[in-house]
């Protein structure tokens, strides 16, 4: 009898925890995504990459509309100016001005570093959606640096076109502003941690304007992204999200 109990204990110890889908959790994730994406987003962004003692700074402009369209154009440094990424639905292209060529990026490269940073292609152009592509369950409610927050387990839906095996999301309890995310591979291995700070309100949207991504596999490596100018919910011309525009020179404004 004792051996049977020990056997059962061992089985439960190594059985993955399965979280039941939670409508409240889904509502919080949807609200969080609405806060950060809106109907559309236009922003100027600075990025600081620290990698084992070396530092690199860059800036870029970003346009996005809904969950289907996104465009990024690099402003600085001068050697990278005009480099861009265009996403239409699940399709992603990169423009390389040095060779005047547009390259289609396959899904297998979505986890690759974007411009040598700790952010991936998927992080920046957001081909996946936590609200659409994952199921959600509240694990617990806790304080994060004195802020009441909700910890939500996000598990990929079957056949969802996602790059992560699991994402853990913390949102502010009062308004679902995202505070922290952890990104895991399918085998449960933690790869990256992103934390948001400098929370500001733009119209009806409240967002962290500073995002710090840390790769746990690369000691001393982190990338900080800061939104400098942000506009939500304004109509964006369909011409913006085109390969012709991807190849055009980028302007500061």
Helices and strands as residue ranges (DSSP letters): H 2-13, H 23-37, E 40-51, E 54-65, E 69-76, G 78-80, E 84-88, E 91-96, E 101-105, G 107-109, H 121-125, H 130-133, E 134-144, E 147-156, E 166-172, E 178-184, E 190-202, E 205-215, E 221-232, G 238-240, H 243-246
